[in-house]
Amino acid sequence: MNNKKLGNKIAKVRKEENMSQAQLAELLFVSPQAVGKWERGESLPDFITLNRLTEIFAVDLNYFAENSKIEDSERSQKVVIGTLKEKAENSLEDAKFSITEQKQLLTDFSGNTLAETNFSGVNAPKRKFLGSELRGSDFSTADFTASIFKGSDIRDANFDSANLTDCAFSTSNMTNANFSKTILVGTEFYASELNNTKFNGIMLTDVKFTASDLRRTIFEDCEFNGVSFKSCDMRGISFDGQVFVDVKFDNADLANSSFSGVILRNVSFRPTFALTNKYYKSIKTIDFDGASMDKLTYAALKGVGVSLENIVLL
């Protein structure tokens, strides 16, 4: 079948459902431009996408074959879809949803088994992953702005170059996850497991780390702007050579941490509540060797007895 005939059939069933190219693209995790190219006969969807089209429009795969015919009255208005886990165990006919319900399902992936799923490059803001299995999944270069990841297994996931603006990660296991050149703006990490999680080459802006164990988290070549570390265990962490502007360490345990060669501007190391002997002892163990800092940050550290012999004032 030539590209144009297939494109005409895709356009026909899409228009009969009063669905725009953008709406169809969202259901398929592709761009509206890709749908436009199919309908103009400039390219073809792959086999997996073609199967998804039959599910969305409730047509047989033969409908897209050159010699098959289908009467409009024979096409159901229901859509057959199941979760990925259900697909492995049951036929798609076990569950039927309307197109509106399918859109809701594709927005909410809560409780789904999606280990090693390829989300790379998709445009999918405001998704929900509550209690989801996402181990080893690839989110690289994708846009998941304002999405929620809660109580999920995100071990070994790849978020390289993804847009995670205003995303919330809470009570999730993110061990060995990678964040290289990721867009982190207004992103929140709450009470999550971040062992060997790697943040590399990132400007973190207005990001919040709360009640998290960061002792084995890896930060390399990062700039922290307006970041808040609250009630985090950060003992022994290394921030060597990185930049901190308008950053707050509130009630964070930084014992034996290293800030060697860093740049500090308007950075607060004061506890949230009272100044205790434990706090004084802990902050004196921080290594600021070779750090550069503004006068106010310098004064605040000096005032609590931190050794600042090899410091450059900005």
For each residue, the residues with C-beta under 8 A, 3 or more apart:
1: 5 6 64 65 66
2: 5 6 41
3: 6 7 38 41 42 43 44
4: 7 8 40 41
5: 1 2 8 9 41 66
6: 1 2 3 9 10 38 41 44 64
7: 3 4 10 11 38 39 40 41
8: 4 5 11 12 39 41
9: 5 6 12 13 63 64
10: 6 7 13 14 35 38 39 45 53 64
11: 7 8 14 15 39
12: 8 9 15 16
13: 9 10 16 17 53 57 59 63 75
14: 10 11 17 19 21 24 35 39 57
15: 11 12 18 19
16: 12 13 72
17: 13 14 57 99
18: 15
19: 14 15 23 24 99
20: 23 24 32
21: 14 24 25 32 35 36 39
22: 25 26 32
23: 19 20 26 27 103
24: 14 19 20 21 27 28 35 56
25: 21 22 28 30 31 32 34 35
26: 22 23 29 103 106 123 124
27: 23 24 52 56 102 103 106
28: 24 25 35 45 49 52 53 56
29: 26 119 122 123 124
30: 25 34 35 49 122
31: 25 34 35 123
32: 20 21 22 25 35 36
33: 36 37
34: 25 30 31 37 38 43 45
35: 10 14 21 24 25 28 30 31 32 38 39
36: 21 32 33 39 40
37: 33 34 40 42 43
38: 3 6 7 10 34 35 41 42 43 44 45
39: 7 8 10 11 14 21 35 36
40: 4 7 36 37
41: 2 3 4 5 6 7 8 38
42: 3 37 38
43: 3 34 37 38
44: 3 6 38
45: 10 28 34 38 49 50 53
46: 49 50
47: 50 51
48: 51 52
49: 28 30 45 46 52 53
50: 45 46 47 53 54 61 64
51: 47 48 54 55 61
52: 27 28 48 49 55 56
53: 10 13 28 45 49 50 56 57 59 64
54: 50 51 57 58 59 60 61 63 64
55: 51 52 58 79 80 81 92
56: 24 27 28 52 53 79 99 102
57: 13 14 17 53 54 75 79
58: 54 55 75 76 77 78 79 80
59: 13 53 54 63 64 70 75
60: 54 63 68 70
61: 50 51 54 64 65
62: 65 68
63: 9 13 54 59 60 68 70
64: 1 6 9 10 50 53 54 59 61 68
65: 1 61 62 68
66: 1 5
67:
68: 60 62 63 64 65
69:
70: 59 60 63 74 75
71: 74 75
72: 16 75
73:
74: 70 71
75: 13 57 58 59 70 71 72
76: 58
77: 58 98
78: 58 96 97 98
79: 55 56 57 58 96 97 98 99 101 102
80: 55 58 92 93 95 96 97
81: 55 92 95 97 102 105
82: 86 87 90 92 94 95
83: 86 87 105 111 112 113
84: 87 88 112 113 114 117
85: 88 89 112 113
86: 82 83 89 90 94 95
87: 82 83 84 90 92
88: 84 85
89: 85 86
90: 82 86 87 94
91: 94
92: 55 80 81 82 87 95
93: 80 96
94: 82 86 90 91
95: 80 81 82 86 92
96: 78 79 80 93
97: 78 79 80 81 101 102 105
98: 77 78 79 101 102
99: 17 19 56 79 102 103
100: 103 104
101: 79 97 98 104 105
102: 27 56 79 81 97 98 99 105 106
103: 23 26 27 99 100 106 107
104: 100 101 107 108
105: 81 83 97 101 102 108
106: 26 27 102 103 109
107: 103 104 126 127 128
108: 104 105 127 128 130
109: 106 112 114 127 128 129 132
110: 128 129 130 131 132
111: 83 130 131 132
112: 83 84 85 109 129 132 133
113: 83 84 85 132 133
114: 84 109 117 132 133 134 137
115: 133 134 135 136 137 153
116: 135 136 137 138
117: 84 114 134 137 138
118: 137 138
119: 29 122 124 137 138 139 142 144
120: 138 139 140 141 142
121: 140 141 142
122: 29 30 119 142 143
123: 26 29 31 142 143
124: 26 29 119 127 142 143 144 147
125: 143 144 145 146 147
126: 107 145 146 147
127: 107 108 109 124 144 147 148
128: 107 108 109 110 147 148
129: 109 110 112 132 134 147 148 149 150 152
130: 108 110 111 148 150 151 152
131: 110 111 150 151 152
132: 109 110 111 112 113 114 129 149 152 153
133: 112 113 114 115 152 153
134: 114 115 117 129 137 149 152 153 154 157
135: 115 116 153 154 155 156 157
136: 115 116 155 156 157
137: 114 115 116 117 118 119 134 154 157 158
138: 116 117 118 119 120 157 158
139: 119 120 142 144 157 158 159 162
140: 120 121 158 159 160 161 162
141: 120 121 160 161 162
142: 119 120 121 122 123 124 139 162 163
143: 122 123 124 125 162 163
144: 119 124 125 127 139 147 162 163 164 167
145: 125 126 163 164 165 166 167
146: 125 126 165 166 167
147: 124 125 126 127 128 129 144 164 167 168
148: 127 128 129 130 167 168 170
149: 129 132 134 152 154 167 168 169 170 172
150: 129 130 131 168 169 170 171 172
151: 130 131 170 171 172
152: 129 130 131 132 133 134 149 172 173
153: 115 132 133 134 135 172 173
154: 134 135 137 149 157 169 172 173 174 177
155: 135 136 173 174 175 176 177
156: 135 136 175 176 177
157: 134 135 136 137 138 139 154 174 177 178
158: 137 138 139 140 177 178
159: 139 140 162 164 177 178 179 182
160: 140 141 178 179 180 181 182
161: 140 141 180 181 182 183
162: 139 140 141 142 143 144 159 182 183
163: 142 143 144 145 182 183
164: 144 145 147 159 167 182 183 184 187
165: 145 146 183 184 185 186 187
166: 145 146 185 186 187
167: 144 145 146 147 148 149 164 187 188
168: 147 148 149 150 187 188 190
169: 149 150 154 172 174 187 188 189 190 192
170: 148 149 150 151 188 189 190 191 192
171: 150 151 190 191 192
172: 149 150 151 152 153 154 169 192 193
173: 152 153 154 155 192 193
174: 154 155 157 169 177 189 192 193 194 197
175: 155 156 193 194 195 196 197
176: 155 156 195 196 197
177: 154 155 156 157 158 159 174 194 197 198
178: 157 158 159 160 197 198 200
179: 159 160 182 184 197 198 199 200 202
180: 160 161 198 199 200 201 202
181: 160 161 200 201 202
182: 159 160 161 162 163 164 179 199 202
183: 161 162 163 164 165
184: 164 165 179 187 199 202 203 204 205 207
185: 165 166 205 206 207
186: 165 166 205 206 207
187: 164 165 166 167 168 169 184 204 207 208
188: 167 168 169 170 207 208 210
189: 169 170 174 192 194 207 208 209 210 212
190: 168 169 170 171 208 210 211 212
191: 170 171 210 211 212
192: 169 170 171 172 173 174 189 212
193: 172 173 174 175 213
194: 174 175 177 189 197 212 213 214 216 217
195: 175 176 213 216 217
196: 175 176 216 217 218
197: 174 175 176 177 178 179 194 217 218
198: 177 178 179 180 218 220
199: 179 180 182 184 202 204 217 218 219 220 222
200: 178 179 180 181 218 219 220 221 222
201: 180 181 220 221 222
202: 179 180 181 182 184 199 222 223
203: 184 222 223 225
204: 184 187 199 207 222 223 224 225 227
205: 184 185 186 225 226 227
206: 185 186 225 226 227
207: 184 185 186 187 188 189 204 224 226 227 228
208: 187 188 189 190 227 228 230
209: 189 212 214 227 228 229 230 232
210: 188 189 190 191 228 230 231 232
211: 190 191 230 231 232
212: 189 190 191 192 194 209 232 233
213: 193 194 195 216 232 233
214: 194 209 217 229 232 233 234 237
215: 233 234 235 236 237
216: 194 195 196 213
217: 194 195 196 197 199 214 237
218: 196 197 198 199 200
219: 199 200 222 237 238 239 242
220: 198 199 200 201 242
221: 200 201 241 242
222: 199 200 201 202 203 204 219 242 243
223: 202 203 204 242 243 244 245
224: 204 207 227 242 243 244 245 247
225: 203 204 205 206 245 246 247
226: 205 206 207 245 246 247
227: 204 205 206 207 208 209 224 244 247 248
228: 207 208 209 210 247 248 250
229: 209 214 232 234 247 248 249 250 252
230: 208 209 210 211 248 250 251 252 272
231: 210 211 250 251 252 272
232: 209 210 211 212 213 214 229 252 253
233: 212 213 214 215 252 253
234: 214 215 229 237 249 252 253 254 257
235: 215 253 254 255 256 257
236: 215 255 256 257
237: 214 215 217 219 234 254 257 258
238: 219 257 258
239: 219 242 244 257 258 259 262
240: 258 259 260 261 262
241: 221 260 261 262
242: 219 220 221 222 223 224 239 262 263
243: 222 223 224 262 263
244: 223 224 227 239 247 262 263 264 265 267
245: 223 224 225 226 263 265 266 267
246: 225 226 265 266 267
247: 224 225 226 227 228 229 244 264 266 267 268
248: 227 228 229 230 267 268
249: 229 234 252 254 267 268 269
250: 228 229 230 231 268 270 271 272
251: 230 231 271 272 273
252: 229 230 231 232 233 234 249
253: 232 233 234 235 282
254: 234 235 237 249 257 269 282 283 285 286
255: 235 236 281 282 285 286
256: 235 236 285 286 287
257: 234 235 236 237 238 239 254 285 286 287
258: 237 238 239 240 286 287
259: 239 240 262 264 286 287 288 291
260: 240 241 287 288 289 290 291
261: 240 241 289 290 291
262: 239 240 241 242 243 244 259 288 291 292
263: 242 243 244 245 291 292 293 314
264: 244 247 259 267 291 292 293 294 297
265: 244 245 246 293 294 297 314
266: 245 246 247 294 296 297
267: 244 245 246 247 248 249 264 293 297
268: 247 248 249 250 300
269: 249 254 283 286 300 301 304
270: 250 275 300 304
271: 250 251 274 275 276 279
272: 230 231 250 251
273: 251
274: 271
275: 270 271 279 280 304
276: 271 279 280
277: 280 281
278: 281 282
279: 271 275 276 282 283 304
280: 275 276 277 283 284 304 305
281: 255 277 278 284 285
282: 253 254 255 278 279 285 286
283: 254 269 279 280 286 301 304 305 306
284: 280 281 304 305 306 307
285: 254 255 256 257 281 282
286: 254 255 256 257 258 259 269 282 283 306
287: 256 257 258 259 260
288: 259 260 262 291 293 301 306 307 308 310 311
289: 260 261 310
290: 260 261 310 311 312
291: 259 260 261 262 263 264 288 311 312
292: 262 263 264 311 312 313 314
293: 263 264 265 267 288 297 298 301 311 312 313 314
294: 264 265 266 297 298 313 314
295: 298 299 313 314
296: 266 299 300
297: 264 265 266 267 293 294 300 301
298: 293 294 295 301 302 308 311 313
299: 295 296 302 303
300: 268 269 270 296 297 303 304
301: 269 283 288 293 297 298 304 306 308
302: 298 299 305 306 308
303: 299 300
304: 269 270 275 279 280 283 284 300 301
305: 280 283 284 302
306: 283 284 286 288 301 302
307: 284 288
308: 288 298 301 302 311
309:
310: 288 289 290
311: 288 290 291 292 293 298 308
312: 290 291 292 293
313: 292 293 294 295 298
314: 263 265 292 293 294 295
